[in-house]
Amino acid sequence: MKSYRKELWFEVPARRGFINITPQVEECLRESRITQGLILCNAKQI
């Protein structure tokens, strides 16, 4: 089984904010070269 891990950091101007992270997640998927499976996106501080 293949695995790939990458941490992404985001800065928001206020205490709360919404960021569309889809393009960054898609880029991670391309970097991983994994073609089948699931992606787990875990927010460490919510």
C-alpha positions in Angstrom: 0.0 0.0 0.0 1.3 3.4 -0.9 1.0 6.4 1.4 1.9 10.1 1.1 1.9 12.8 3.7 2.2 16.6 3.4 1.4 19.4 5.8 -0.2 22.5 4.4 -0.3 25.8 6.4 -2.8 28.6 5.9 -3.0 32.1 7.3 -6.4 33.8 7.6 -6.7 37.5 8.2 -9.3 37.1 11.0 -10.0 34.6 13.8 -12.3 32.7 11.5 -12.3 32.2 7.7 -13.1 29.9 4.9 -10.4 28.9 2.4 -10.9 26.7 -0.6 -8.0 24.2 -0.3 -9.2 22.0 -3.3 -6.3 23.2 -5.6 -3.7 22.5 -3.0 -5.1 19.0 -2.3 -5.2 18.2 -6.0 -1.6 19.3 -6.3 -0.6 17.0 -3.4 -2.4 14.2 -5.2 -0.5 14.8 -8.4 2.8 14.9 -6.4 2.0 11.6 -4.7 1.4 9.7 -8.0 -1.2 7.7 -6.3 -4.1 6.8 -8.7 -6.5 4.9 -6.5 -7.6 5.3 -2.9 -8.9 7.9 -0.5 -7.6 11.3 0.7 -7.7 12.2 4.4 -7.6 15.9 5.1 -7.3 16.5 8.9 -7.4 19.9 10.5 -5.2 20.0 13.5 -6.6 23.1 15.1 -10.3 23.8 14.7 
